[in-house]
Structures are given as structure tokens and as C-alpha cells.
Amino acid sequence: MSKYHDEPIICPKCGEQGTFQLWETVNVDLDPELRKKIFNEELFLKRGERIVYKLKYILTDK
């Protein structure tokens, strides 16, 4: 099972507010569409009007 929660974010440059889907676990066997988003890093990006946010992440194989 894949699990995420919505995390509020505020742009440090323009003050734009939004939410980011912060993934806690991703199971690509159960959610294969997320595999591509991991490898192209789309799962870790949030696009605002003026900025693109990229979160740091750790990948593990359990």
C-alpha cells in the first residue's frame, strides 16, 4: 500500500501557499503508475506559479 499526506508549503520567495503530497511509503508492485513518477522524479516535484519545489527523498527497498 502506498501512503501520503498533504503537507502545507509556503514559497520562501513569493509567499505563495499550497499543499504538497508528501509520500510516506510507495509500493510500486501495488501502484505501478508511481514507478515512472519516481524515476522521472515527478513524485517529488511541486510546480507553483513562479517556482518549482523539489523535495529531498530517500529510496529504500524492503
C-alpha positions as CSV (number, residue, x, y, z in Angstrom):
1,M,0.0,0.0,0.0
2,S,1.2,3.5,-0.8
3,K,0.6,6.3,1.6
4,Y,0.9,10.1,1.5
5,H,-0.4,13.1,3.4
6,D,-0.9,16.7,2.2
7,E,1.8,19.0,3.6
8,P,1.2,22.7,3.6
9,I,4.0,24.7,1.9
10,I,4.8,28.4,1.5
11,C,7.2,29.7,-1.2
12,P,10.1,31.5,0.5
13,K,10.4,33.9,-2.4
14,C,6.9,35.0,-3.2
15,G,4.8,33.7,-0.3
16,E,2.6,31.6,-2.5
17,Q,0.8,28.9,-0.3
18,G,-0.2,25.5,-1.4
19,T,0.0,21.8,-0.5
20,F,2.3,19.1,-1.4
21,Q,1.6,15.3,-1.5
22,L,4.3,14.0,0.8
23,W,4.7,10.3,0.2
24,E,5.5,8.3,3.3
25,T,5.6,4.9,1.5
26,V,5.2,3.8,-2.1
27,N,4.7,0.2,-3.2
28,V,5.3,0.1,-6.9
29,D,4.0,-3.5,-7.1
30,L,0.6,-2.4,-5.9
31,D,0.7,1.1,-7.5
32,P,2.8,0.5,-10.7
33,E,1.9,4.0,-12.1
34,L,4.0,5.5,-9.4
35,R,7.2,3.7,-10.6
36,K,7.5,6.1,-13.6
37,K,6.9,9.1,-11.3
38,I,9.7,8.0,-9.0
39,F,12.2,7.5,-11.8
40,N,11.4,10.8,-13.5
41,E,11.2,12.5,-10.1
42,E,7.7,13.8,-10.8
43,L,6.6,12.3,-7.5
44,F,8.9,14.7,-5.6
45,L,8.1,18.0,-7.5
46,K,5.5,20.7,-6.9
47,R,5.1,23.4,-9.5
48,G,3.9,26.8,-8.4
49,E,3.2,29.9,-10.5
50,R,6.8,31.1,-10.1
51,I,8.9,28.3,-8.7
52,V,9.3,24.5,-8.9
53,Y,9.8,22.8,-5.5
54,K,11.8,19.7,-5.3
55,L,11.8,17.7,-2.1
56,K,14.7,15.6,-1.0
57,Y,13.9,11.9,-0.6
58,I,15.3,8.6,0.4
59,L,14.6,5.4,-1.5
60,T,14.8,2.0,0.2
61,D,14.0,-1.5,-0.9
62,K,12.3,-3.5,1.8
